[in-house]
C-alpha cells in the first residue's frame, strides 16, 4: 500500500532511524547499476556521541520507564524494619549512534572517493557531536575535491547550519531540500527544491569530470521504504506531527488525509517516537 502523500511522507520522519538505514541501502542498490565501469557505490557509517538533549529528541523513542515497587520492607536492622526506597528502573538511550552515508568510489584508482551522498539526519542540524562531525565531513569533501550531494528529508533541526539556505529566494526554500556541491566548484552550489506537495524528483549525481551525471530517483526509494517497512500498518495519521507543519501545509495535509479516510483510522500499535 502506498503512502497518502504524493512525495515525502512527513510521518516517516517519526521513524527516521529505520527510514534512514533503508534510504542508504536502497539508494546504493539503485545507483550501482547506473554507474560506469570502475565506479562502485558503498554504504558507510560513522559514529556520533549524542549527549545533548536536543540531539536525542529526534533520534529514537522516548526514554522508557518501568516501575517496580517493593511493597514489603525487606531490610532488617537490629530487629527494626527499615523502609526501602521504591525502585524505578530506567532504560536509557544509547549514547553512541551510527549514521550511514553513501560513497561512490573508483575501484581502479585504489578506491578513491568520487562522490559522497548524505541523507541528512536531524542530529546533523543540531548543535553537538553530530553537527561537528558533519561539518568536518563537508570540509573533507571540499579539500579533497569530492562531489557532495546532501538530501534533507527531515524538518527537525536548523538546516541553515549545514546548507547556505539564506542565499536562496523564499520561493526556493521548500519543506525538504537537496544540495549538490560539485568538485572544484568552491564558489557555487546547486539547490534542489523538494516541496511537500509534489512527488520527489530525480537528483543529478555528479561523478568524475569525464562522466555524465547519473540520476537518483527519490520517489521510488520512499515508495519502497513505505511498502517494505509496512508503514501503512504502523503509522497513525491522526497523531500530531513533531515538528508541526506550517499552517498552509497543515491545511493541505488535512484535506489530503480527509480524502483518504482509511489512512486516518490506522492506529499505531507502538509508542511515540
Secondary structure by P-SEA (a helix, b strand, c coil): ccccccccccccccaaaaaaaaaaaaaaaaacccccccbbbbbbbbbbbcccccccccccccbbbbbbbbcccccccccbbbbbcbbbbbbccccbbbbbbbbbbcccccccccbbbbccccccccccaaaaaaaaaaaaaaaabbbbbbbbccccccccccccccccccccccccbbbbbccccccbbbbbbbbccccbbbbbbbccccccbbbbbcaaaaaaaaaaacccccccccccccccccaaaaaaaaaaaaacccccccccccccc
